[in-house]
Amino acid sequence: MMDVNTKSITEAKKDFSKVIKDTVETGEPTFILNHNKPEAVILSNEVYEKLFKGYNELEEKVFYSDLNERTSQGR
């Protein structure tokens, strides 16, 4: 099983700047738990931008793939 960074909401509020610092330094997300259930995820800006860029690139590939398929089918 992966070693995942987790903090309760109470822990995260208590030392939020340390949570942010650790997340940025490790590049690993920190999962915020509410009653032991995942409620939110903190990502470094660098990781977020990579994810967002990858999502946009994938969305564009799907769009053009669909467009090419429709064109080849004469729709």
Secondary structure, 3 states (H helix, E strand, C coil): CCCCEEEEHHHHHHCHHHHHHHHHHHCCCEEEEECCEEEEEECCHHHHHHHHHHHHHHHHHHHHHHHHHHHHCCC
